């Protein structure tokens, strides 16, 4: 039991960050505004989570301009995908153990 | 450390996010049924314009050449297409509102691009077929390209769309073996299949 808890990812224990990673893992890339809409989040809230994920190198960022408006696209890195999968496995193991 | 139910919620939210970020779930089954009915009505109108009083199950060996009939047929096609698109849009935006989703989002954009590539390829191909006088294979081609578009788009829709796509392709290929029966195969592909598919989807997801 203890081992499973240890294999949970500290960064992804936060549900918003976990949701962001789920979106990035299942899509090639996703932009800031679409993420904000999908998560029903605010600019500041989402930005702080993105920064945390970026710091861990779980995501990569590509900034560009579309019609003079900044357009920020995020991608999950190989490290981020691996961390997400490990966390997901741990979650499943925990829930399964309970049943 | 969180409690177990919290982890269960985490898992549920992962599933929810993955599905919502990839799939366009606002497409309503009812709009499929209605667009099928429009197609059937359009085909009936076309039948009375072109074939009548010959039975619709007879093979047609002549082509339509007079400009008036052709423009009337084009008008029917445009009315059916517009009615289907408007219905699809209205029902989808209503469903999106119900689930508190935006109709126009990153997924819809991706889906439209994926659908448009085979649809426009097919559209131009059919125009070329008509222009070069290959009337017999125009209807099969439209079914085949529509099926390919559905399979292409099914990555961003409910999985069942894939099966609809396969059915359209098979129907298109069979129809290519029976030139002169284009209208019947059209009714099956765009009418009956849509009604059946829409009913299944409506019962499965919209209730």
Interface residues (C-beta under 8 A of the other chain):
Chain A: X5 X13 X15 X18 X19 X22 X23 X25 X26 X27 X30 X31 X34 X37 X38 X39 X88 X91 X92 X94 X95 X98
Chain B: X1 X2 X4 X7 X8 X9 X10 X11 X13 X14 X17 X18 X20 X21 X22 X102 X105 X106
